[in-house]
Amino acid sequence: METRHWLVKQEPEDYSWTVLRKEGKTAWTGVRNFQARNFLRQMKAGDPVLFYHSGDEKQIVGLARVAKEAYRDPTAEEGDWAAVDLVPLKPLQRAVALAAIKADPMLKEIHLVRNGRLSVMPLTRAQFGRLLKLAETDL
């Protein structure tokens, strides 16, 4: 099965890359958007994930991977919501700002640019590679 590539967004005040690195693992819960939920359900163990700080920062700051595939979100009191477990791999050598992403012709079609409210989104292999290149980071 082909590896998929992902980007997840979070307000750093709510849950930051620094906290994920300190904890070593997290359950990615609380997603209440149907499209994002469906993307969570497509994640496979081992898939690489870029971690984006939304809010005032608006930048990709870290590289993680899916540790556990989709399961019922334990924070959901009702509905059919999903969660996955993520583990941090490493911080990016250089954070990639949203302005740089929007300015890059190769990245103009990613969900982050087209649908900024989506908190979980797929990336093509080429898009993921381009973001890593901008971050001066290897997988």
C-alpha positions in Angstrom: 0.0 0.0 0.0 1.3 3.4 -0.9 2.2 5.8 1.9 0.0 8.8 2.2 1.1 12.2 3.3 -0.7 14.5 5.7 -0.8 17.9 7.4 -2.6 18.5 10.7 -3.3 21.9 12.1 -3.5 23.0 15.7 -3.6 26.3 17.7 -0.3 26.2 19.6 -2.1 27.6 22.6 -4.3 24.5 22.7 -1.7 21.9 21.8 1.7 22.8 20.5 4.5 20.9 18.7 6.6 21.4 21.9 4.0 19.6 24.0 3.8 16.7 21.5 7.6 16.3 21.6 7.6 16.4 25.4 4.7 13.8 25.6 6.1 11.6 22.9 2.6 10.6 21.6 -0.9 12.0 21.4 -4.4 11.0 20.5 -5.5 13.4 17.7 -9.0 14.0 19.0 -11.7 16.6 18.8 -12.0 16.9 15.1 -15.6 17.8 14.3 -15.6 18.4 10.6 -16.9 15.6 8.3 -14.2 16.0 5.6 -11.4 16.1 8.2 -12.9 13.0 9.9 -12.9 11.2 6.6 -9.3 12.1 6.1 -8.4 10.8 9.6 -10.0 7.5 8.7 -7.7 7.2 5.6 -4.5 7.6 7.7 -2.4 4.5 8.0 0.3 3.6 10.6 3.6 5.0 9.5 2.2 7.7 7.3 4.2 11.0 7.6 2.5 14.0 9.0 3.4 17.7 9.0 2.4 19.6 12.1 1.1 23.1 11.5 0.7 25.8 14.1 -2.4 27.9 13.2 -3.5 31.1 14.9 -0.9 33.9 15.0 2.0 31.6 13.9 0.7 30.2 10.7 3.6 27.9 10.0 4.6 24.2 9.7 6.9 23.4 12.5 7.4 19.7 12.9 7.3 16.2 11.3 5.4 13.4 12.9 4.0 10.0 11.9 0.7 8.1 12.4 1.3 5.6 15.2 -2.3 4.2 15.4 -4.9 4.2 12.7 -8.4 5.6 13.1 -10.5 4.6 16.1 -13.6 6.1 17.8 -12.8 9.5 19.2 -13.1 9.0 23.0 -13.9 12.8 23.4 -17.0 12.5 21.3 -20.2 12.3 23.4 -22.3 11.6 20.3 -21.8 11.1 16.6 -19.4 9.0 14.6 -16.1 10.8 15.1 -12.6 9.4 14.7 -9.1 9.9 16.2 -5.6 8.7 15.4 -2.5 8.6 17.4 0.5 10.6 16.4 4.2 10.5 17.5 6.7 13.3 16.8 9.7 12.5 14.6 11.6 15.8 14.6 11.2 19.6 14.3 11.8 21.1 10.9 15.1 22.7 10.3 13.2 25.8 9.2 9.6 26.6 9.8 7.5 27.0 6.7 5.3 30.1 6.9 1.8 30.1 5.3 3.0 33.1 3.2 5.8 31.0 1.7 3.3 28.2 1.0 0.9 30.6 -0.8 3.7 32.1 -2.8 4.9 28.7 -4.1 3.2 27.7 -7.4 3.6 24.0 -6.7 1.6 24.4 -3.5 -1.3 26.6 -4.6 -3.8 23.7 -4.7 -3.2 22.3 -1.3 -6.1 22.3 1.1 -4.3 24.6 3.5 -4.5 27.3 0.8 -7.9 26.4 -0.6 -9.7 25.5 2.6 -7.9 27.1 5.5 -10.4 25.9 8.1 -9.7 22.2 7.5 -7.7 20.7 10.4 -6.6 17.4 8.8 -5.7 17.3 5.1 -3.9 15.0 2.6 -0.9 16.1 0.6 0.5 14.5 -2.6 4.0 13.0 -2.4 5.2 16.0 -4.5 3.6 18.6 -2.3 4.9 16.9 0.9 8.4 16.8 -0.7 8.2 20.4 -1.7 7.3 21.4 1.9 10.2 19.4 3.3 12.5 21.1 0.8 11.3 24.5 1.9 11.8 23.4 5.5 15.4 22.2 4.7 14.4 18.9 6.3 14.7 15.2 5.2 12.1 12.6 6.0 
